[in-house]
């Protein structure tokens, strides 16, 4: 695969949330999330990880039953967060 075809998880989520914000992104049992809702949830989780001191190079584990939160945490863990010395900002 050529390098220009490689995208990060956050870029994929941003692309879908921008292109079809009200489209169905995720369905689990009787709950559905739009791309906008998923994007917003991931931004909040990413901020919480950052507040907890989780940054680039850290490992994040998710231990639970098969659940939609696993996908949300995976996207949040992969989302870029401000690095020390690079200023601060809020995700999303």
NORWOBEL-V760105 format. One record per residue. N is the residue number from 1. RES is the residue in three letters. PHI is phi as a letter, one per 20 degrees, with the letter a starting at -180 (none if undefined). BURIAL is # if it has 16 or more other C-alpha atoms within 10 Angstrom, else .. D_FIRST is the distance of its C-alpha to the first C-alpha in whole Angstrom. Layout:
<<N;RES;PHI;BURIAL;D_FIRST> <N;RES;PHI;BURIAL;D_FIRST>>
This chain:
<<1;UNK;none;.;0> <2;UNK;f;.;4> <3;UNK;g;.;6> <4;UNK;f;.;8> <5;UNK;e;.;7> <6;UNK;e;.;8> <7;UNK;c;.;11> <8;UNK;f;.;14> <9;UNK;g;#;16> <10;UNK;f;#;19> <11;UNK;f;.;17> <12;UNK;f;.;16> <13;UNK;f;#;20> <14;UNK;g;#;21> <15;UNK;f;.;20> <16;UNK;f;#;21> <17;UNK;f;#;24> <18;UNK;f;.;25> <19;UNK;e;.;24> <20;UNK;c;.;26> <21;UNK;g;#;28> <22;UNK;e;.;31> <23;UNK;f;.;28> <24;UNK;f;.;28> <25;UNK;d;#;25> <26;UNK;b;.;27> <27;UNK;c;.;30> <28;UNK;b;.;32> <29;UNK;l;.;35> <30;UNK;d;.;37> <31;UNK;d;.;35> <32;UNK;c;.;33> <33;UNK;c;#;31> <34;UNK;e;#;29> <35;UNK;f;#;26> <36;UNK;f;#;29> <37;UNK;f;#;31> <38;UNK;f;#;28> <39;UNK;g;#;27> <40;UNK;f;.;30> <41;UNK;f;#;30> <42;UNK;f;#;27> <43;UNK;f;#;29> <44;UNK;f;#;32> <45;UNK;f;#;31> <46;UNK;f;#;29> <47;UNK;f;#;32> <48;UNK;f;.;34> <49;UNK;f;#;31> <50;UNK;f;#;32> <51;UNK;f;.;35> <52;UNK;f;.;35> <53;UNK;n;.;34> <54;UNK;e;#;30> <55;UNK;b;#;28> <56;UNK;g;.;25> <57;UNK;n;.;24> <58;UNK;f;.;27> <59;UNK;d;.;26> <60;UNK;c;.;27> <61;UNK;d;.;28> <62;UNK;c;.;29> <63;UNK;c;.;32> <64;UNK;a;.;33> <65;UNK;f;.;33> <66;UNK;g;.;31> <67;UNK;b;.;31> <68;UNK;f;.;29> <69;UNK;f;.;30> <70;UNK;f;.;27> <71;UNK;f;.;24> <72;UNK;f;#;26> <73;UNK;f;#;27> <74;UNK;f;#;23> <75;UNK;f;#;22> <76;UNK;f;#;25> <77;UNK;f;#;24> <78;UNK;e;#;21> <79;UNK;f;#;22> <80;UNK;f;#;23> <81;UNK;c;#;27> <82;UNK;g;.;29> <83;UNK;e;.;29> <84;UNK;g;.;33> <85;UNK;n;.;34> <86;UNK;d;.;32> <87;UNK;n;.;34> <88;UNK;c;.;34> <89;UNK;a;.;33> <90;UNK;d;.;33> <91;UNK;f;#;29> <92;UNK;n;.;29>>
